[in-house]
Amino acid sequence: MDTSAVEFGALLREARRKKGLSQVELGDGKYSGSYISHLESGRRVATPEVLDFVSRRLGVSLLEWGVTGKVDGIQAIRDPIEDLLVAERAWSDHDWDAALRHAKQAAEAAVAAGDLGREWESRYVMAQALFASGEFADAADLAERLAEHPTARRFAVARSQALSLASISHRAADHLGWAVAYGARAVEASSSAPPIIAAEALMSLVSAMSEAGHSPDESNRYLRRLAELAPQLTSDHSRGMIAWAIGTAEFAAGDVASGIAHHREAKELLDARRDLRLWSRFHRSAASCLLSAGIVDGVPQLVRTAALGLEILGNTYDLVELRQVEAQLALRTGDPVEALRITSEVLVDPVMGATALSRSNTELLRAEALLALGREPEARAQFRGAAESLEHEGRMRAAVKAWRQSFGDSEEETLTKT
């Protein structure tokens, strides 16, 4: 480069002003206005990609910039694509730490290059890795920020994806009010998005609404829209995801026959080769739904299949839910001693017993086990603990039921999560 970075910046500023463009307009959504400002002041060194971009935007040849060879300092600026590709591969291999590390490096490189699109994409992979590793609060926080990122404001698909991830992260963290709110925003943002993105948003909303105890009347219109989208999807796996979400919502609404039918459809469509962890989670979810409906037939096999995958690939949250369904099965098959053992071990575990890991569900199951063993005072105390946890999670209807049980109401209910 024959000119210094400062001299190049002066040429860039002059060419931009001749075109009548602002710094933001020159960046055109690919590079931020602040990055263009840094180029013009000489605080940033243009990469070949940047030179090509601004040359095309301004109609200036590389020779007019005084470029005769490699750009000075090009090796000092990392290309985000390499780390991003490694991060995405690590994520697909369930290596969450590596995915997070490389996605963070990719995001930093994208910021240095002023590439807003790559920065958003890299941080989205970071949020996915945080969610997959069980860091739900951090995943929700990052997803919320991504929903307000310039790239998300420009592209409905990016905004909807970020809002959907915020919703499912809040749901996993038992912040159900926020999960419903972000799910609703995701549905709104996806109104003009492709069917697969709209379906993702609707699934995040209906799952949050079902878990938060919203009435079927409130969620029916979203379930209908979700069912209408299914034929528009080309992937059997994606249609299986929809069938899973609809079936679970139907179980929660008390429509057991429809729930069983949709879960049977989901089992046929979901591809274990594509995502073994998700396949295992589906079996855990289907087992829990059946047990909550008082059905035991076929459940032991579902639980065994779930355990095979989740014991290897599952995060702490997955394992807690697996232990919960094992306790449910023990209760329904007349073994409250085993149910008490499982739930007690989970609650005293410093990691698995954390408030953010569906502690209320474990407490409810332990209370049921104590009640079945005739230890009524202890059961009432455990129901009180569950009621307090449920209130904290925003599951008010379930909290009211738990409070009633703590006062000696004989009605029992096991609450499940998708």
Order of alpha helices (4+ residues) and beta strands (2+ residues): alpha-alpha-alpha-alpha-alpha-alpha-alpha-alpha-alpha-alpha-alpha-alpha-alpha-alpha-alpha-alpha-alpha-alpha-alpha-alpha-alpha-alpha
